[in-house]
Amino acid sequence: MSQAMLELLIKGTGESMYMTVASTAISYALGIPIGIILYVTSANGICRNRLVNSVLGFIVNMLRSVPFLILLVAILPFTRAIIGTTIGCTATIVPLVVAATPFVARMVESSLKEVDAGVIEAARSMGSSPLQIIRKVLLTEARPSLLVGATIAFATILGYSAMAGFTGGGGLGAIAVNYGYYRYKEAMMLVTVAILVIIVQIFQELGLYLARRIDRRNR
């Protein structure tokens, strides 16, 4: 492999990490509150509200149903309005966040559902407010599951970022498309895939290790 190709792969890896980490962070900043609202307003929640749960659930399910490439193209005007362009790594973060936030919200909701109902009832019987239950019980007890969900979300968003290479998104996906697909350099395609697999494995193992460390049930 030439020096130029190696530098291109290093740059592409950095761009993919930038898009993925930034998108994951923003998606969780938005997805955690949405997931909490979905859980607490559900039929078994601590602040039951059928209307809010139904409307918010419909929006989340609708966005989750749209394939990423179609969503990416559909919100190009929105991306341009925010970033000023639709090409490049920073512009790709917008559709990545729009696609990942509903996914993260459902992951958070699922993690909160794993919390023992007895712990929640005990907190309520002691006079804890809904906000205190959310902060001190739900989020605390669900930390291992939330962390495992974060590793899954990271891998999903990394895959989305690779797909964005077809529309000028940059990163390893763009390298795979431009060199592996258009120029028939299969070696470059295989190398980019290998790098993506390695990144996912590293973050997956790190996330699982941290989840085991903070899981009280393992103590």
Secondary structure, DSSP 8 states (H G I E B T S, - for coil): --HHHHHHHHHHHHHHHHHHHHHHHHHHHHHHHHHHHHHHTSTTSSS--HHHHHHHHHHHHHHHHS-HHHHHHHTHHHHHHHHS-SSSHHHHHHHHHHHHHHHHHHHHHHHHHTS-HHHHHHHHHTT--HHHIIIIIIHHHTHHHHHHHHHHHHHHHHHHHHHGGGGT--HHHHHIIIIIISS--HHHHHHHHHHHHHHHHHHHHHHHHHHHHH-GGG-
